[in-house]
Amino acid sequence: MLTSLSISNYALIDQLHMQPAKGLSMITGETGAGKSIMLGAVGLLLGNRSDTKVLLHEDKKCVVEGVFEIGEYGLRDLFDQEELDYEDVCIIRREISPGGKSRSFVNDTPVLLDFLKTLGSKLMDVHSQHDTLQLGDGAYQLALVDAYAQSSEELGQYQRAYKVFRKSKNTYDELKRKAVELQKEADFNQFQLDELSSLALVSDEQADLESTQEVLENAEEIKLKINEMLSLFQEEQFGVLQGMAQIQQGMQSLERLAHKFSELKDRFQSVLIEVKDLVDSLGSEDSKVEIDFEKLDQIRERLSKIYQLQKKHGVNSVEELMKIESDLADRVFQFQNLDESLLLAEKTLKESESAMHALGEKLTNERKSCFPSFERELQGLLSGLGMENAKIVIDHKLIPAATSGLDEIELLFSANKGGNPQPLKKVASGGEFSRLLFAIKYLMADKMALPTLIFDEIDTGISGEVALQMVRMMKEISGRHQVICITHLPQVAAKGEQHYFVYKDNSSEKTVSKIRLLSTEDRVAELAKMIAGANPSSSAVESARELLLN
């Protein structure tokens, strides 16, 4: 429910504020006073495109703000999807800067225009005599039928089955596409896999092989150099170890002569231990180095194969080759099990399609069962609105499975006796459409979670008893939903809980539109003017009072 609407610097509106009634609010005013301008500003809250041409003062920004009570609309999930804080009182604000930049806010948090459109469509529903596009849309008509038939549960079951079917179909189609590719590549993939598998690659082996190859290729020279160094260390008379043994004795003598040389002796002792360990390591390495030309050839041959495959596949490591081998093994396995996978996917597809069609037929039957009563009730309402010969027929066709079901419907309409019902856009005049729109909204009021309803001169082209019947129906709707009606008929305006009057103010440099809430006496005066013109007679005033009392 809209509890407050504020507009500033929009078209002819400098500042405007209104607080519509919970039930039925009426808005009247002279032609061109700004009633439609208000709707343009409201459209900004619903996500309509903006234009700097709407700025009354070009150096100031335009701000339109609506405060809504949304606790009964079930919108918490929508807010959660956008990661917005939810509150039962929702404030929507739209700003247009002098530079043309438009910004949208929900509870002071910036939002995208697409979200504002989605949210706005759930909060306000604006209809005028010119609004023919929505009613002529097949999807909208189908939604009306579903709401009337109360088939939301059947629709939900079908749509869940439809999603399963689409997923199964995508899986099956992807398998068939992959099958064609795998068939083309099957022999080549098997050859490449065999080539890689025959090597029995091991992670990190390349570095080990290259290191071993380096040692084997230089084995003779390595052993020669090691033995030369061992001779220098171990020669009995002039070897390094022999000399260091003599130095060790000297260090011990120095320590006995003076304790200050104890540290030097210890440092030398550490060096001697390290040198002996080095000699032992050289001896160990000498024993490991072997001259083995057969082993060297084997290593060279294996490395050559590894290098060839790396070049062939455009990689630089054994690990990458092993990844390619794994991928090839998967593709070969898929191909070898393709027939089984395809059969399983086809079976799943058929089962999901069968389940979807069963639920689709159930939904179709539910929809079709309501056609007679829908047509009958709507025709009865139109008759009460002065269209005694109106005829409504729902044309139904079965279509391939879609998100909305297996059905395509179109409302066919004839306003004249004996007329052949035709699609709405071909036969309905503006006045006829106004009454048809209104009758549908009335019919749906108990069946849909309608937001705030705004009727913009939907009573154009009607008068007398028809107008009274329309406003009676409007009051009935307002018992369950907030209704705001812009009207030019006094008998309609008199039935509102509140009556707002829009007028032009020429007291400043620029003409501006203003709005005020009328008191009871002000309402009498305004209704009298609507009945008899600018200077109403006493009888017109009395007629106005009667309209308010009845």
Secondary structure, DSSP 8 states (H G I E B T S, - for coil): -EEEEEEEEETTEEEEEE---SSEEEEEE-TTSSHHHHHHHHHHHTT----GGGBSSTTS-EEEEEEEE-TTS--HHHHHHTT----SEEEEEEEE-TTS-EEEEETTEEE-HHHHHHHHHHHEEEEETT--TTTT-HHHHHHHHHHHHT-HHHHHHHHHHHHHHHHHHHHHHHHHHHHHHHHHHHHHHHHHHHHHHTTT--TTHHHHHHHHHHHHHTHHHHHHHHHHHHHHHH-TTT-HHHHHHHHHHHHHHHHHH-GGGHHHHHHHHHHHHHHHHHHHHHHHHHHH----HHHHHHHHHHHHHHHHHHHHHT-SSHHHHHHHHHHHHHHHHHHHTHHHHHHHHHHHHHHHHHHHHHHHHHHHHHHHHHHHHHHHHHHHHHHHTT-TT-EEEEEEEEEEEETTEEEEEEEEEE-STT---EEHHHH--HHHHHHHHHHHHHHHTTTS---EEEEESTTTT--HHHHHHHHHHHHHHHTTS-EEEE-S-HHHHTT-SEEEEEEEE-SSSS-EEEEEE--HHHHHHHHHHHHH-SS--HHHHHHHHHHHH-
